């Protein structure tokens, strides 16, 4: 009888762990859609490319890269500053 009680406690405890893990997995899966993550990644890559082109003096390529980054994330605060920097250096 004692072993049945211990077995019941173990099963309930394991079920609780599975329930908590499943619930947290579902919360993480709904944080952001893959399109949103991809869009931010593309914007970051375009911004980095623009910075590289700006450092190398390739101003037309830098302008195109920064405009792509601005189209992907229009509220990013540094893109407008980098576009102004390209215009200043030209």
Secondary structure, 3 states (H helix, E strand, C coil): CHHHHHHHHHHHHHHHHHHHHHHHHHHHHCCCCHHHHHHHHHHHHHHHHHHHHHHHCCHHHHHHHHHHHHHHCCCCHHHHHHHHHHHHHC
